[in-house]
């Protein structure tokens, strides 16, 4: 199985649900011969009818010419029994996520297909090595993880099991490109790349909500409008649905032997049990009427500005950014070494909560309000403030008025290590770094998989570089110093590169030099 110089021309697809149909669609359009098999014979006909309808719609919209549409549909036929897949060069299974069922299918396929046929699993959460363990020849087995909807999600993870022939993965990479998708290569580890990296947004968003820091809607607003993500964690969970995402969170947590970074939240378990699954059932973290998300309106910003404002100089760049906003609002800046008795006190912590920032500088906590300065404040689409448990209503409302004076919306949250955006983004970057540290995938493939598979504005490593790896390291260390929770321990990949001033996307120099010499 170490020499595989052949092209894949005939592909069998077992399972004709959404994933199987999507894979069939892109394969047929790429000119491959497609055999569809399902244990329910009626499902095969339904899948072919779906493809016919899809191709007709694409043709009507001018996205597919008539000749190619007819040719693609002609490429697809049904397999009445597993034996009808005998001439396939590749068989992809897209069936139920149960290990014993997948193993049984692959054992059956081995008795039917030729010795040169590749067997691939579209599993999103099961070990490729474990699936292959039931096979006589595990070297022909690899992972081929597409994302739903397959035709629109242009990335596919190619996963090498412990016994997979590297040439099998090479052939799947080439086939993905032929089908118009971007392949990324990963080792067989829980969650592969995308579901592994995606733990940062969801689990940390849930942790913030679980601490009572902010509402679901406010956390989503912050992650969209301040941090620049397309969706916040709760919008994303509603889209994927808790009956899918909660079991994945539990599975990855247990597969990593209760790694604290991936700890699930009882919030999703409770809501799943209560049937608040998400968009598809009309109610999740939001309600949906006629498919439209119902979002609670924000209260208008207060208008009474503070008399004067004193700003901490602990972080000079953040201090200067806040001072510029104060000047823009026409409010007096208190430039004393310590705050005057009537001044609003503004701190700009990175990773610490407002309480710790106030105590560290011996400030009057009743007048302290913190502002998140991780993202540029002047060009912000949203700003986030947080208060200590002792902050007065007057301090909170005048700070809100001050930082909303230029029309930028402001969210005020309860005290939190790392605000919302800092801790979620730092967690995303840190998990991405750990994927690189464990050599599950290359830095380039990690960022590529996340941007294409999750729709993030940048991959986790590029995001860390853009915000400053030293800043991300500071945030994580400060959160850890307050909470003592090992979920916030920095990855060695992050810590070493931050200290050396290297890009998070940079592999070890010796490894790069060795590859160049080869």
Buried (B, 14 or more C-beta within 10 A) or exposed (E): BEEBEEEBEBBBBBBBBBBBBBBBBBBBBBEBBBBBBBEEEEBBBBBBEBBBEBBBEBBEEEEBEEEBBEBBBEBBEBBEEBEBBBBBBBBBBBBEBEBEEBBEBBEBBBEBBEEEBBBBBBBBBBBBBBBBBBBEBBBBBBBBBBBBEBBEBBBBBBBBBEBBBBBBBBBBBBBBEBBEBBBBBBBBBBBBBBBBBBBBBBBBBBBBBEEEBBBBBBBBBBBBBBBBBEBBBBBBBBBBBBEBBBBBBBBBBEBBEEBEBBBBBEBBBEBBEEEBBBBBBBBBBBBBEEEEBEEEEEEEBBEEBBEBBBBBEBBEEBBEBBBEBBEEBEBBBBEEEEBBEEBBBBBBBBBBBBBBBBBEBEBBBBBBBBBBBBBEBEEBEBBBBBBBEBBBEBBBBBBBBBBBBEEBBBBBBBBBBBBBBBBBBBBBBBBBBBBBBEEBBBBBBBBBBBBBBBEBEBBBBBBBBEBBBBBBBBBBBBBBEBBEBEBBBBBEBBBBBBEEEBEBBBBEEEEEEEEEEE
